[in-house]
Amino acid sequence: MKNLIKELKTFLILWSTQSLSQLGSAMTNFALTLWLYRQTGSALETALLSICSYAPYVCMSIFAGAVSDRWDKKKIMLICDTLAACCTVAVFVLLQSDLLQPWHMYLLNAINGLMNTVQQPAGDVAMTLITPKRRYQAASGLRSFSNSLVTILHPVLATSLFAFAGIEAVIYVDLATFAAAFLTLLLFVRIPSAAGENAGERESFSESVRAGLSYLRSHGMILTLILFLAGVNLVASAFDAALPALILPRENGGETALGIVTSSAGIAALAGSLIVTMLPAPKNRIRVIYLTMLVSLSAENFLLAFCRTPFWWCLGQVIGWLPVPVMNANLDVILRVTIPESMQGRVYSCRNTLQFFTIPLGFFLGGYLVDEICEPVMSAASYNGMLTRLFGSGKGSGAAMVMLILGISGTLVCLGFGRILRKYRFEEE
């Protein structure tokens, strides 16, 4: 254990403070979601917050790797964190002036998304550079662990602060965690240069983008995994868009119930993160990836479609999220071992565009299905009819119908790609 801590000392410092800042940002995002749903009552308008965050991420991610590979990783992270914090300050000022409107939130979320687009490939490469190769799985497990803690804590903390001290208190916490992460990265973390980084500086942006795409075209296993996870993300983001509309309007739902259900996902992911840090390397990482997603996307959606109490909603989240860290850790090892360090920024950014372009589509699809199709269908359904017996009545029953659609879709995605992925083999050195 002492050797592990010594080898991961720099990683642990950067990981812990960045995770703290991530918690603050997640709290603000959750509080803004509650605020906007109170104002509009619309699943689609609330989902637009996430759409605006991911749209620049999808559109610009393919270029972000070129920035990451040619510029200093630490400076990129510091600049992006600062600009994201400025967006949070802008929200605070608009709130204090009683001028905050939904379109302000959409615009500021788009700017935040752009900063995340540039920062993420730089942060991913930085984690590779400060982590010994033989500790990749442990480091990935720790990152999943912190992501899980954030998922558990942010809805509880944000809901409590939002209820007792207002959204301004949530923003104060966000800015404090940003300051801690910023000063730690600035003063106490040294990130070495990647091998071949100078070569990246000699490339033009278009050459860097072509290099990342060319790598993916020549590595069918990596490309197929990315496209598979794009399908997973489409279903998962539609689920995220429909979840507030399922729980908030229900008689036994509301803001507290949504916070508890969201925290259940984090508890499950936390357990999965702890499990994956102790598991030996599997014989077939690719098989683990698509089987864990099959369990996640099918069981969770089917349970939430047909169950109407917080206990079953929480159980669905637990089953859905427990396998996710296992999938992430195996995918992380495959990518970091297969892709050369000097290419990771470019390849990761191309991967981000291809893997995550379905997320804004999924959020729009989920919100649209709830507001425009399934809720109207359920409002016109017979009180004693089959649809009412399956999904309940009143607002929220349409979101339950969406969950069934997503459960079927997720199962088909996993089974279809599973047949393709079986032909690939990943050999670790």
Sequence and secondary structure as in RCSB ss.txt:
>XXXX:A:sequence
MKNLIKELKTFLILWSTQSLSQLGSAMTNFALTLWLYRQTGSALETALLSICSYAPYVCMSIFAGAVSDRWDKKK
IMLICDTLAACCTVAVFVLLQSDLLQPWHMYLLNAINGLMNTVQQPAGDVAMTLITPKRRYQAASGLRSFSNSLV
TILHPVLATSLFAFAGIEAVIYVDLATFAAAFLTLLLFVRIPSAAGENAGERESFSESVRAGLSYLRSHGMILTL
ILFLAGVNLVASAFDAALPALILPRENGGETALGIVTSSAGIAALAGSLIVTMLPAPKNRIRVIYLTMLVSLSAE
NFLLAFCRTPFWWCLGQVIGWLPVPVMNANLDVILRVTIPESMQGRVYSCRNTLQFFTIPLGFFLGGYLVDEICE
PVMSAASYNGMLTRLFGSGKGSGAAMVMLILGISGTLVCLGFGRILRKYRFEEE
>XXXX:A:secstr
 HHHHHHTHHHHHHHHHHHHHHHHHHHHHHHHHHHHHHHH  HHHHHHHHHHHHHHHHHHHHHHHHHHHHS HHH
HHHHHHHHHHHHHHHHHHHHHTT   HHHHHHHHHHHHHHHHHHHHHHHHHHHHTS GGGHHHHHHHHHHHHHHH
HHHHHHHHHHHHHHH HHHHHHHHHHHHHHHHHHHHHH      TTHHHHHHS HHHHHHHHHHHHHH HHHHHH
HHHHHHHHHHHHHHHHHHHHHHTTSTT SHHHHHHHHHHHHHHHHHHHHHHHHS   S HHHHHHHHHHHHHHHH
HHHHHH  SHHHHHHHHHHHHTTHHHHHHHHHHHHHHHS HHHHHHHHHHHHHHHHTHHHHHHHHHHHIIIIIIH
HHHHTS TTSHHHHHH SSTTHHHHHHHHHHHHHHHHHHHHHHHHHTT      
